[in-house]
Amino acid sequence: MKKFTRIVPSTVSSTNVRGGPHGGGPSKYVHKITTLGLAAIALTLGAASGHGQTPKAPPAQPKAEGRSGQQPRSTSRRTQRVVPFPAVEVASPGGTVKFILASNAERLTWTVKLGDTTVIEPSLLKFLVDGYDLASGVIFQRTDRSEINETYPWHGVHRTATNRASVAVITFTNDLAMQPFTLEVRAFDDGVAYRFVVPGAENEARTPDEFSEFRVPSGATQWFHDLEGHYEAEYKQVRSDDVKPGQWGATPLTFELPGGAGYGVIAEANLVNYSGMALESDGRRGWVIGLGHRQPVNYPYELRYGRAEAKRLGRPAAVTGQITTPWRVVIAGRDLNAVVNSDIVPNLCPPADPKLFPEGMSTPWCTPGLTVWKYVDGGGANSLEVMQEFSRLGGQLGAKYHILEGFAYGWSDEQIKEYVEYSRQQGVRLVFWRHSRDLRTPEAREQFFSRLHRLGVAGAKIDFFDHEARENVDLYVALNRKAAEYQCVVDYHGANKPTGLLRTWPNEMLREAVRGMESRGVRQRARHETILPFTRYLAGPCDYTTMIFDSPERRADSTWAHQIAALATLQSPMLTIAAHPRTVLENPAVDVIKSIRPVWDETIVLPESRIGELSIFARRSGDRWMLAVMSAKLGTTLRVPLAFLGAGDYQATYVRDDKARPDAVSVDSGPAKRDDTLTIELAAGGGFIGRFSK
């Protein structure tokens, strides 16, 4: 397979950005300003640290802060620019997390605190519109404050999401462009988010760009992957001080603070009408936002679409009317349980349109379920008869969906109707594959989804986006909307990461955006699968195509018990199984496997979990608990308290590593209660799963 080498400059400078002197990127001139600005910011942060907070007001009557709501007195442009404003501090409802905007009108700078711990060090905000950096040289106007307090149904690590945040809308005018804009900030007890909003005429087209920073503390350990395979790569583990300039990282990017003080995650939420965000290292512990046009050409895109198309998408995309950036998110928690249970990313997305989804997340044609897929693990010809058998076996497994590749769409209407009815009798709904290039026009989308609906097909698996340019982001929304009109679910492959929009589009059941079981090249499968719950899955549902038994090259260094535990750890509304259903039905642990849910009522990450080494998840569905353990270590013994169980007695079934061989499991059972401590012996790359039923 042909490989392409990208020439990466040794530092972020005017040689690796597009645009003129106003800042198509962080030019050498801007770096000089940045260096001076950080020194000034350090002083202003110290000066601002004693400023009190304006009392919070109810949402209906936001409190305005500033010079009695009036503009600063007009003297000259320069004196307006250099007038400092009070540092703006936005504390979360519980006071555990703070977003601090420093009082520097020359260069807006932000910091994130978790208690007394710094999660993001003073970092520059750099947001351009038509080449003008709106965050440089600002006139402060006012701060309006309010609060959010709501819950809503959810499909993921728990059944009910909590959205409780302190809100600040900070209004500025850029002095040079005389352009008003707002910096909207939300502080949650487990993180912060911000976005820029720039008003504009309805038909006015302008071009935004961003180079804002996320500066990670010295000594932090980071997990991220590059963009060579777009969002399908293995994760690096690198100290923040050792990340090289020009290194690209996909989001979510997770880091552990030095001294075990907690964790941070850099992510993106509510990506619509805009290009997607990745991160480029400045070599000084800073990650700089790089929108889709500035990201390096990835191998899958160049392979499928060619360099000419990549060049076309290498220009910043214009936005018509008001410019609203996606939310830039930092999740912050003292432990991995807080990070995994964070609802910040979906919280920042609007709820579903009741006209399309009158029952919201409970929409019956978007029901979560196990999913089978004949691709990774063989199973004969792609004939109607073989596919019917696959659906039959999937039904025995309890699967609700069966994903078929492109051949199925070519069958006649009568063949598809026959197959749909047969699968329905097995309790299985069908999902058909389609190339995204075939769905680029409204006419093509109408023809495709109307045919699926007419023939009773549940939805579509749409593939090969491979770029997060604005036009692809728009395409996801258009596909979701048309699919919803015809009550179809969608599964995106060759996609960028999700950004919480399952809340807006409950029919977008999952995205791939991961190096999954399709890849034979993951030699450290156990390590990979103990990183994913704390990185990629924090963005949202993922089509990893989980759990396999009879493919040693894909299972690599992980055991059968590890693979079963992965199915209970790597959750998604359409939980796709890589293994042929026959191998699952023949597994000694089939009864436990069939009781694994795609989504959960409650999740607890136990404190012994370590990214890339060990994950221990306790998950509840109704009154049943599952304990899933995946290890990337050599053989080890764990003692796990069962304190997560409810009161009373449970009947437990345990699936353990076979001591003699990795491609086998042992199954035993017995009573259990919350006062017990369970001893678990793990093989190298091993796993364990326990089911506790009343």
Buried (B, 14 or more C-beta within 10 A) or exposed (E): EEEEEEEBEEBBBBEBBEBEEBBBBBBEEBBEBBEEBBEBBBEBBEEBEEEEEBEBBEEEEBBBBBEEEEEBEEEEEEEBBEBBBBBBBBBBBEEBBBBBBBBBBBBBBBBBBBBEBBBBBBBBBBBBBBBBBBBBBBBBBBBBBBBBEEEBEBBBBBBEBBBBBBBBBBBBBBBBBEBBBBBBBBBBBBBBBBBBBBEBEEEEEBBBBBBBBBBBBEBBBBBBBBBBBBBBBBBBEBBBEEBEBBBBBBBBBBBBBBEEBBBBBBBBBBBBBBBBBBBBBBBBBBBBBBBBBBBBBBBBBBEBBEEEBBEEBBEBBEBEBBBBBBBBBBBBBBBBBBBBBBBBBBBBBEBBEEEBBEEBBEBEBBBBBBBBBBBBBEBEEBEBEEBBBBBBBBBBBBBBBBBBBBBBBEBEEEEBBBBBEBBBEBBBBBBBBBEBEBBBEEEBBBEBBBBBBEBBBBBBBBBBBBBBBBBBBBBBBBBBBBBBBBBBBBBBBBBBBBBBBBBBBBBBBBBBBBBBBBBEEBEBBBBBBBBBBBBBBBBBBBBBBBBBBBBEEBBBBBBBBBBBBBBBBBBBBBBBBBBBBBBBBEBBBBEBBBBBBBBBBBBBBBEBBBBBBBBBBBBBBEEBBBBBBBBBBEEBEBEBEBEBBEEEEBEBBBBBBBEEEBEBBBBEEEEBBBEBEBEBEBBBBBBBBBBBBE
